Amino acid sequence: MSSSPAPARWLPFVVLGVGLVAISFGAIFARVAQAEGVSSLAVATWRLGFAALIITPVALLQARHELARLRAGQLGMALAAGFFLALHFATWISSLEYTSVASSTALVTTNPLWIGLASFLLFRDTPSRMMTAGILLSLAGSLFIFWSDSRSAAPGTDPLLGNLLALVGSWCFSAYLLIGRRLRAGLGLPAYIWLAYGAAALFLFAASGVGGAALFAHSGTAWLVLLAMALGPQLLGHTAYNWSLRYVSATFVAVVTLGEPLGSALLAFLILGEGFAPLQFVGFALLLVGIYLAARGEQG
């Protein structure tokens, strides 16, 4: 059986660019939904809930045999992955209530650092010099961001809390990736995405019920934004990255993902009027360089 022809050489780069733009809108959409009176927990719930509903027909058509053969261990890993993915979105979206888009997105994308540290602590994988340098630079950048935000807090905000929530979101996403890599090794992409997004959505719906978050009393604008979050950042953005991995290196994709905080910060400046404090800008730059080095070190 012949394999499908490779796409034009330029196509994966265009797809990655589209994915980057889509993902960069995630924080902006969340801010707009919050401004419409939607709680952070409800924003996270519908982002994953809509994504799971949309991917369901694809998963049932393309992966129903895989799903029917799932083992108990795979189901357990899917639930664990969904739990940490749910925590990631709940904490990160909540962080946007308290800190700037730039600080939140910069800190939440530090997962290459935590994956490298987890590999060392759990599996005794010695980090490379590049990984070590990336961790140190990123920690320095994070300290600059925390220091800057603590000195320039606007009334009604709590940037230290917001930054901590963004970091917790990064830790949870790192756990999701570590579990998801093992689960993904035995599953196709539609089955894996449906299980992970579906499990995360179920956890978030349960948390919303327990926490008393309003899930249905939203404006028309809010519903459109929530649907756009699922279609754009969640499905289009992440699917573009996953598709491109077949044609470009994982290192290159990891570098492209560094554009997310830059894209989100630019959109926040243009749409929300958010700028940079000088120390925050220094921390932002150090953090991005550190994540780049850590991503290269992880792949090396």
Secondary structure as UniProt FT lines:
FT   TURN            9..10
FT   HELIX           11..24
FT   HELIX           26..35
FT   TURN            36..37
FT   HELIX           40..68
FT   HELIX           72..95
FT   TURN            96..98
FT   HELIX           101..108
FT   HELIX           111..123
FT   HELIX           129..151
FT   TURN            155..156
FT   HELIX           159..184
FT   TURN            185..186
FT   HELIX           189..211
FT   HELIX           220..229
FT   HELIX           230..237
FT   HELIX           238..244
FT   TURN            245..247
FT   HELIX           250..257
FT   HELIX           259..267
FT   HELIX           268..272
FT   HELIX           278..299
//
